[in-house]
Amino acid sequence: MITIIAAIAKNNALGKDNDLIWHLPADLKRFKKVTTGHHILMGRNTFESIGKPLPNRTTIIITRNQNYFKEGCLIANSIEEAIGMVENKDDIFIIGGAQIYKESMQKGLVDRLDITQVHHEFEADVFFPEIDLKIWKETNREDFIADEKNKFDFSFVSFQKKK
């Protein structure tokens, strides 16, 4: 199963200046719970914004740079190569960035979308691709109201690719 996991705003904003725009501890906690023990695929910019491999996950960085190296990470030169590195049919989570999301969706490589919808619009310089409801079916939704820790209303929404 290949899943895109992303937090996106109402205007599909993902980030600005290679960083997250908002801080939602509930989303970060869920991200950790869902991805721990699995392979996470990301572009080089996303990795560099994180700065290090995330614990208890196999990190695969996708880059065109043939000489790129990061201790504790696997390096691939394409999304397909990255997916091919996962031998045991483990769940794969694509965690960003915008270009990797777009390419993996356009190529039909993704089975599921695991989206945190932040119910607010933000100024951004990278955006998530439109979720085409002719291709994707919403299968689960949990809605949350802003609180003292999470400044914005948000929803955890799962989509499955239609057969």
FENFENTA-V242275 format. One line per field, one symbol per residue. ss: DSSP state (2 for helix, 1 for strand, 0 for the rest). burial: # if it has 24 or more other ideal C-beta (glycine too) atoms within 12 Angstrom, else .. A space follows every 10 residues. Layout:
# FENFENTA-V242275
ss->???
burial->???
This chain:
# FENFENTA-V242275
ss->0111111110 0011110010 0001222222 2222200011 1112222222 0000000111 1100000000 0001110022 2222000000 0111000222 2222220000 0111111100 0000011000 0000011111 1111000001 0001111111 100
burial->#########. .####....# ##.#.##..# #..##..### #######..# ...#..#### ###....... ..####..#. .##.##.... ########## #####...## ########## .#.#.####. #....#.... ...#.....# .#.####### #..
